């Protein structure tokens, strides 16, 4: 049980850090996430691309 909870937390943290890095790459470190394609701001951290770039 503990391992599953820990793995879920680590997976969520990795997603958050990846999203933050995508936002910092185009020069917006204050954003939580940015599209990997065009660099526009994304509100959700669990997506990598906006609807236009998918």
Secondary structure, 3 states (H helix, E strand, C coil): CHHHHHHHHHHHHHHHHHHHHHHHHCCCCCCCCECCCCCCECCCCCCCCCCCCC
